[in-house]
Amino acid sequence: MAWFKSVLLSSFLALSFCLFSKNIGNAATPKVHIVQKKVIIVGAGLSGLAAAEHLRHSGLTDFVLLEGMERVGGRLRPAKVGNLTIELGANWVHGISDNPIWKLVQRFSVECRLSSFDDVDFLGPGVQSARKTDIRERFRFLDETCEEGVKERRRSRQECQGDFSLRVALRMAGWIPKTAVDSALEYYNYDFEYARP
């Protein structure tokens, strides 16, 4: 257990150095003081804040929450569009049964609308001729191809043959965008769903 505390303390010191190193070279050197805690939570995004709240409700208060930005919230941040305030970052609650995020939405009376992709319209050059039934059929094919691609990735990793991106898996499973609608569907299903900020 002593080695674990030593590793935690070393990690905390290294992290502290990284956090304060941007001030190196300034006239005023920041004061660093060492704090020993049982738990270190790195990042004050939604997961970090939820972890801190869970620990506090469990009676554990000997923790520190570290954040590299000058604000909390991670990817969540407000932005003004006209005279409206919108949230950038998380925009959907995926699933409402047994979802702690949905419970927070209800607890704080956050205004929501259910998403339905049955009535999606595609606009743009070359899209006027696309019928909704054709779009749904391509979307269904993309979903099936994506499932096959994920299985292929899993098999490849289990056989120690390496890993590859979901987009490569889609191509290997037979999905090749042929139209603007196909490209939009791939963007939604791949880039939008799995993108990193």
N, C-alpha and C positions, 0 to 999 in steps of 0.2 A: 504494500500500500504506500510505503514511503517513496518508492520509485515513481508511482503514479502521481503523487503530489509534486514531486520534483519535475516530472514531465509537464504537468499543468502549469507550474510556476514558470518554467522555461518558456513554454508556449505563450504565456501571458506577457512575459518580458519581451519576447520577440515581437509579438503583436503590438505591444505598447510602443516599441521602437519604430515599427512601421507607421503607426498612427501619428507619432510625433515627429517623424523624420522630415516631413515636408517643411517644418520650421527650422531645420538645420541651416545655418548660414545667416539666419536673421540675427539682428542685434540681441534680441531677448531670447535666451534659451529656455524652452519650456521646463517647468518643474515636473518631474516624474516621481510619483510615489508608488510603492509596491503595495498592492492590496491582495490579501489571500482570501479566496472564496471557494466554496465547495463546488460551485457550478459556474461555468463561463458560457454565456449564450452569445454567439457571434452573429450579429446582424439583427437590426430592429425592424425587419420587414414583418409581414403578417405572421410567418412561422415563429420568428424570434419573440414577437410580442405575445403570441399564443402560448409559447413555452414558458415565458416569464409569468403570465397570468396563471397557468396551470401549476407552476411551482408555488406561487404565492398562495393559491387556494388550497394547496396540499400542505401548507404550513412551513415550507422551506423558503426562508428569506435570505439565506446566505448565498446569493448569486449576484453576478454582475452581467449587465447587458451591454455589449460593445457594438457601436455603430460607426462606420467610416464616413457616412455622409453627415451633413449638418442638420438633418431632419430624420424623423422616424417614418416608417411606412413602406420602405423598400420600393417596389414598382408602383405602389399606390401613391398618386400625387394629384392634386387638383390643378385644373387649367381653366382659364376663362375663354369662352367662345361667345363672342358678342356679349350679351349681358347674362349669360348662363355660366354656371360653374359645372364642369364635367370632371369625371375622374379618369385619369390616364392609368394604364396598367390593367389591373383586374377589371374585367367588364362582365363576366358571366359567373353565375353560380352553377356549377355542373352537378346537377342532381339535388333533390330537395328532401329525400328520405335519409335520415341518419347523417346529415351533413352539418358539421358544426358551423360552417360559414352561413348556411341557410338559417340556422338558429340565431346567429348574430344579425342577419338581415331583418328577421322578424323582431328581435329584441330592440333594435334601434329604428324600426319603421322605415327602412330604406325603400324608396320607390323602385319597383321592378316591373318588368314586363316579360312574359313567357316568350321564348324564341320558338318560332315554327319555321322550318325550312321548306315546308310544303308550298309556300306562296312566294318563293324567291323569284325575283325578276332580274335578268341579266340585260344590261344596256351597253351599247357600244357598237363599233363597226363590225360587221359580219355576224352579229348576234340576232338580228331581227328575224332571221329564218328559224332560229332554234325554238322548238316547241317545248312546253313544260314537261311533257311526257318523255321527250328525248333527253332533256336535262336530268330528270329523275333517274332514267335508265343509266346514263353515264355516271351519275353520282353513286348509284348502287354498284356499278361495275368497279368504280374507284374504291369504294369501301371493301368489296370482296378482294380486290387486288391488294389493298393495304393489309388485310388480314393475312393473305398468303405471304406477303413480303415480311410481315412481322414473324410469322412461323419460320420462314427461311433464315431470317437473322438469328432467331433463337437456336435453330438447328446448327447453324454455322458456328455460333459461340460455343455450344455444347460440344461440338466436335473439334474445338480449338483451331478452327480455320480462320479466325479473325472476325472482325466486326466491320460493318459498313453502314452507311447512312440509310435512313428510311427512303429517301429519294432513289438511291441505288436499288434498294429492295423493290420499290415500285416498278422500276424499269425491268428488273430481273423477272418480276411476276407478270409482266406483259402490259403495264400501263405506260402508254406513250401519248402525251397530249397532242391532239390533231387539230383542235379548233381553239378559238379564244375562250369558249365556254369551258373546254377541258382544262386550259391553263388556269382559269379562275377557280375551277373546282379543285385543282391540285394545290393552288395557293391557299385556299381555305382549309383543305384537309391536311396539308403539310406545313407550309410556312406559318400560317396564322395560328394553327393549333399548337405547334411545337417550337415556335420561334423563341429566342432569348432576347431580352431587352438590350 
